[in-house]
Amino acid sequence: MIRIKLKAVLAEKGIKQKDLVAMTGIRQPTLSVMNNNSVKHIPLDVLDKLCTVLDCQPADLLEFVPDGKD
């Protein structure tokens, strides 16, 4: 399973989700499902915007968790 670590990265950087919407132009519902780790897919342009604004790498936002280890 792939776990989205957006919530942790935002907390670490002191950025609120609503501010990230303004900074990236990514729609609130998209960020909300990512924050709740219930997103089914992440378009590369969304990942690119997040990495650019948050000054991070995709690996900072995504984590592989083997089955049964969550």
Phi and psi in radians as a Rosetta constraint file:
Dihedral C 1 N 2 CA 2 C 2 CIRCULARHARMONIC -1.760 0.35
Dihedral N 2 CA 2 C 2 N 3 CIRCULARHARMONIC 2.205 0.35
Dihedral C 2 N 3 CA 3 C 3 CIRCULARHARMONIC -1.827 0.35
Dihedral N 3 CA 3 C 3 N 4 CIRCULARHARMONIC 2.362 0.35
Dihedral C 3 N 4 CA 4 C 4 CIRCULARHARMONIC -1.570 0.35
Dihedral N 4 CA 4 C 4 N 5 CIRCULARHARMONIC 2.234 0.35
Dihedral C 4 N 5 CA 5 C 5 CIRCULARHARMONIC -1.864 0.35
Dihedral N 5 CA 5 C 5 N 6 CIRCULARHARMONIC 0.444 0.35
Dihedral C 5 N 6 CA 6 C 6 CIRCULARHARMONIC -1.029 0.35
Dihedral N 6 CA 6 C 6 N 7 CIRCULARHARMONIC -0.765 0.35
Dihedral C 6 N 7 CA 7 C 7 CIRCULARHARMONIC -1.021 0.35
Dihedral N 7 CA 7 C 7 N 8 CIRCULARHARMONIC -0.759 0.35
Dihedral C 7 N 8 CA 8 C 8 CIRCULARHARMONIC -1.160 0.35
Dihedral N 8 CA 8 C 8 N 9 CIRCULARHARMONIC -0.710 0.35
Dihedral C 8 N 9 CA 9 C 9 CIRCULARHARMONIC -1.149 0.35
Dihedral N 9 CA 9 C 9 N 10 CIRCULARHARMONIC -0.728 0.35
Dihedral C 9 N 10 CA 10 C 10 CIRCULARHARMONIC -1.097 0.35
Dihedral N 10 CA 10 C 10 N 11 CIRCULARHARMONIC -0.745 0.35
Dihedral C 10 N 11 CA 11 C 11 CIRCULARHARMONIC -1.114 0.35
Dihedral N 11 CA 11 C 11 N 12 CIRCULARHARMONIC -0.735 0.35
Dihedral C 11 N 12 CA 12 C 12 CIRCULARHARMONIC -1.093 0.35
Dihedral N 12 CA 12 C 12 N 13 CIRCULARHARMONIC -0.626 0.35
Dihedral C 12 N 13 CA 13 C 13 CIRCULARHARMONIC -1.636 0.35
Dihedral N 13 CA 13 C 13 N 14 CIRCULARHARMONIC -0.056 0.35
Dihedral C 13 N 14 CA 14 C 14 CIRCULARHARMONIC 1.194 0.35
Dihedral N 14 CA 14 C 14 N 15 CIRCULARHARMONIC 0.610 0.35
Dihedral C 14 N 15 CA 15 C 15 CIRCULARHARMONIC -1.941 0.35
Dihedral N 15 CA 15 C 15 N 16 CIRCULARHARMONIC 2.326 0.35
Dihedral C 15 N 16 CA 16 C 16 CIRCULARHARMONIC -1.522 0.35
Dihedral N 16 CA 16 C 16 N 17 CIRCULARHARMONIC 2.664 0.35
Dihedral C 16 N 17 CA 17 C 17 CIRCULARHARMONIC -1.008 0.35
Dihedral N 17 CA 17 C 17 N 18 CIRCULARHARMONIC -0.723 0.35
Dihedral C 17 N 18 CA 18 C 18 CIRCULARHARMONIC -1.141 0.35
Dihedral N 18 CA 18 C 18 N 19 CIRCULARHARMONIC -0.560 0.35
Dihedral C 18 N 19 CA 19 C 19 CIRCULARHARMONIC -1.229 0.35
Dihedral N 19 CA 19 C 19 N 20 CIRCULARHARMONIC -0.636 0.35
Dihedral C 19 N 20 CA 20 C 20 CIRCULARHARMONIC -1.122 0.35
Dihedral N 20 CA 20 C 20 N 21 CIRCULARHARMONIC -0.629 0.35
Dihedral C 20 N 21 CA 21 C 21 CIRCULARHARMONIC -1.011 0.35
Dihedral N 21 CA 21 C 21 N 22 CIRCULARHARMONIC -0.835 0.35
Dihedral C 21 N 22 CA 22 C 22 CIRCULARHARMONIC -1.157 0.35
Dihedral N 22 CA 22 C 22 N 23 CIRCULARHARMONIC -0.640 0.35
Dihedral C 22 N 23 CA 23 C 23 CIRCULARHARMONIC -1.299 0.35
Dihedral N 23 CA 23 C 23 N 24 CIRCULARHARMONIC -0.546 0.35
Dihedral C 23 N 24 CA 24 C 24 CIRCULARHARMONIC -1.886 0.35
Dihedral N 24 CA 24 C 24 N 25 CIRCULARHARMONIC -0.456 0.35
Dihedral C 24 N 25 CA 25 C 25 CIRCULARHARMONIC 1.413 0.35
Dihedral N 25 CA 25 C 25 N 26 CIRCULARHARMONIC 0.086 0.35
Dihedral C 25 N 26 CA 26 C 26 CIRCULARHARMONIC -1.343 0.35
Dihedral N 26 CA 26 C 26 N 27 CIRCULARHARMONIC 2.384 0.35
Dihedral C 26 N 27 CA 27 C 27 CIRCULARHARMONIC -1.114 0.35
Dihedral N 27 CA 27 C 27 N 28 CIRCULARHARMONIC 2.538 0.35
Dihedral C 27 N 28 CA 28 C 28 CIRCULARHARMONIC -0.946 0.35
Dihedral N 28 CA 28 C 28 N 29 CIRCULARHARMONIC -0.809 0.35
Dihedral C 28 N 29 CA 29 C 29 CIRCULARHARMONIC -1.064 0.35
Dihedral N 29 CA 29 C 29 N 30 CIRCULARHARMONIC -0.613 0.35
Dihedral C 29 N 30 CA 30 C 30 CIRCULARHARMONIC -1.120 0.35
Dihedral N 30 CA 30 C 30 N 31 CIRCULARHARMONIC -0.822 0.35
Dihedral C 30 N 31 CA 31 C 31 CIRCULARHARMONIC -1.170 0.35
Dihedral N 31 CA 31 C 31 N 32 CIRCULARHARMONIC -0.594 0.35
Dihedral C 31 N 32 CA 32 C 32 CIRCULARHARMONIC -1.118 0.35
Dihedral N 32 CA 32 C 32 N 33 CIRCULARHARMONIC -0.798 0.35
Dihedral C 32 N 33 CA 33 C 33 CIRCULARHARMONIC -1.207 0.35
Dihedral N 33 CA 33 C 33 N 34 CIRCULARHARMONIC -0.515 0.35
Dihedral C 33 N 34 CA 34 C 34 CIRCULARHARMONIC -1.209 0.35
Dihedral N 34 CA 34 C 34 N 35 CIRCULARHARMONIC -0.745 0.35
Dihedral C 34 N 35 CA 35 C 35 CIRCULARHARMONIC -1.078 0.35
Dihedral N 35 CA 35 C 35 N 36 CIRCULARHARMONIC -0.596 0.35
Dihedral C 35 N 36 CA 36 C 36 CIRCULARHARMONIC -1.552 0.35
Dihedral N 36 CA 36 C 36 N 37 CIRCULARHARMONIC 0.059 0.35
Dihedral C 36 N 37 CA 37 C 37 CIRCULARHARMONIC 1.008 0.35
Dihedral N 37 CA 37 C 37 N 38 CIRCULARHARMONIC 0.606 0.35
Dihedral C 37 N 38 CA 38 C 38 CIRCULARHARMONIC -2.065 0.35
Dihedral N 38 CA 38 C 38 N 39 CIRCULARHARMONIC 0.327 0.35
Dihedral C 38 N 39 CA 39 C 39 CIRCULARHARMONIC -1.356 0.35
Dihedral N 39 CA 39 C 39 N 40 CIRCULARHARMONIC 2.486 0.35
Dihedral C 39 N 40 CA 40 C 40 CIRCULARHARMONIC -1.584 0.35
Dihedral N 40 CA 40 C 40 N 41 CIRCULARHARMONIC -0.552 0.35
Dihedral C 40 N 41 CA 41 C 41 CIRCULARHARMONIC -2.677 0.35
Dihedral N 41 CA 41 C 41 N 42 CIRCULARHARMONIC 2.739 0.35
Dihedral C 41 N 42 CA 42 C 42 CIRCULARHARMONIC -2.206 0.35
Dihedral N 42 CA 42 C 42 N 43 CIRCULARHARMONIC 1.961 0.35
Dihedral C 42 N 43 CA 43 C 43 CIRCULARHARMONIC -1.064 0.35
Dihedral N 43 CA 43 C 43 N 44 CIRCULARHARMONIC 2.521 0.35
Dihedral C 43 N 44 CA 44 C 44 CIRCULARHARMONIC -1.061 0.35
Dihedral N 44 CA 44 C 44 N 45 CIRCULARHARMONIC -0.563 0.35
Dihedral C 44 N 45 CA 45 C 45 CIRCULARHARMONIC -1.172 0.35
Dihedral N 45 CA 45 C 45 N 46 CIRCULARHARMONIC -0.577 0.35
Dihedral C 45 N 46 CA 46 C 46 CIRCULARHARMONIC -1.194 0.35
Dihedral N 46 CA 46 C 46 N 47 CIRCULARHARMONIC -0.802 0.35
Dihedral C 46 N 47 CA 47 C 47 CIRCULARHARMONIC -1.079 0.35
Dihedral N 47 CA 47 C 47 N 48 CIRCULARHARMONIC -0.696 0.35
Dihedral C 47 N 48 CA 48 C 48 CIRCULARHARMONIC -1.076 0.35
Dihedral N 48 CA 48 C 48 N 49 CIRCULARHARMONIC -0.802 0.35
Dihedral C 48 N 49 CA 49 C 49 CIRCULARHARMONIC -1.088 0.35
Dihedral N 49 CA 49 C 49 N 50 CIRCULARHARMONIC -0.753 0.35
Dihedral C 49 N 50 CA 50 C 50 CIRCULARHARMONIC -1.098 0.35
Dihedral N 50 CA 50 C 50 N 51 CIRCULARHARMONIC -0.799 0.35
Dihedral C 50 N 51 CA 51 C 51 CIRCULARHARMONIC -1.128 0.35
Dihedral N 51 CA 51 C 51 N 52 CIRCULARHARMONIC -0.657 0.35
Dihedral C 51 N 52 CA 52 C 52 CIRCULARHARMONIC -1.140 0.35
Dihedral N 52 CA 52 C 52 N 53 CIRCULARHARMONIC -0.897 0.35
Dihedral C 52 N 53 CA 53 C 53 CIRCULARHARMONIC -1.219 0.35
Dihedral N 53 CA 53 C 53 N 54 CIRCULARHARMONIC -0.672 0.35
Dihedral C 53 N 54 CA 54 C 54 CIRCULARHARMONIC -1.543 0.35
Dihedral N 54 CA 54 C 54 N 55 CIRCULARHARMONIC -0.038 0.35
Dihedral C 54 N 55 CA 55 C 55 CIRCULARHARMONIC 0.895 0.35
Dihedral N 55 CA 55 C 55 N 56 CIRCULARHARMONIC 1.016 0.35
Dihedral C 55 N 56 CA 56 C 56 CIRCULARHARMONIC -2.477 0.35
Dihedral N 56 CA 56 C 56 N 57 CIRCULARHARMONIC 3.097 0.35
Dihedral C 56 N 57 CA 57 C 57 CIRCULARHARMONIC -1.812 0.35
Dihedral N 57 CA 57 C 57 N 58 CIRCULARHARMONIC 2.744 0.35
Dihedral C 57 N 58 CA 58 C 58 CIRCULARHARMONIC -0.933 0.35
Dihedral N 58 CA 58 C 58 N 59 CIRCULARHARMONIC -0.618 0.35
Dihedral C 58 N 59 CA 59 C 59 CIRCULARHARMONIC -1.122 0.35
Dihedral N 59 CA 59 C 59 N 60 CIRCULARHARMONIC -0.362 0.35
Dihedral C 59 N 60 CA 60 C 60 CIRCULARHARMONIC -1.296 0.35
Dihedral N 60 CA 60 C 60 N 61 CIRCULARHARMONIC -0.373 0.35
Dihedral C 60 N 61 CA 61 C 61 CIRCULARHARMONIC -1.801 0.35
Dihedral N 61 CA 61 C 61 N 62 CIRCULARHARMONIC -0.318 0.35
Dihedral C 61 N 62 CA 62 C 62 CIRCULARHARMONIC -2.166 0.35
Dihedral N 62 CA 62 C 62 N 63 CIRCULARHARMONIC 2.499 0.35
Dihedral C 62 N 63 CA 63 C 63 CIRCULARHARMONIC -2.427 0.35
Dihedral N 63 CA 63 C 63 N 64 CIRCULARHARMONIC 2.299 0.35
Dihedral C 63 N 64 CA 64 C 64 CIRCULARHARMONIC -1.531 0.35
Dihedral N 64 CA 64 C 64 N 65 CIRCULARHARMONIC 2.199 0.35
Dihedral C 64 N 65 CA 65 C 65 CIRCULARHARMONIC -2.109 0.35
Dihedral N 65 CA 65 C 65 N 66 CIRCULARHARMONIC 1.966 0.35
Dihedral C 65 N 66 CA 66 C 66 CIRCULARHARMONIC -1.004 0.35
Dihedral N 66 CA 66 C 66 N 67 CIRCULARHARMONIC 2.620 0.35
Dihedral C 66 N 67 CA 67 C 67 CIRCULARHARMONIC -0.930 0.35
Dihedral N 67 CA 67 C 67 N 68 CIRCULARHARMONIC 2.366 0.35
Dihedral C 67 N 68 CA 68 C 68 CIRCULARHARMONIC 1.463 0.35
Dihedral N 68 CA 68 C 68 N 69 CIRCULARHARMONIC 0.009 0.35
Dihedral C 68 N 69 CA 69 C 69 CIRCULARHARMONIC -1.889 0.35
Dihedral N 69 CA 69 C 69 N 70 CIRCULARHARMONIC 0.151 0.35
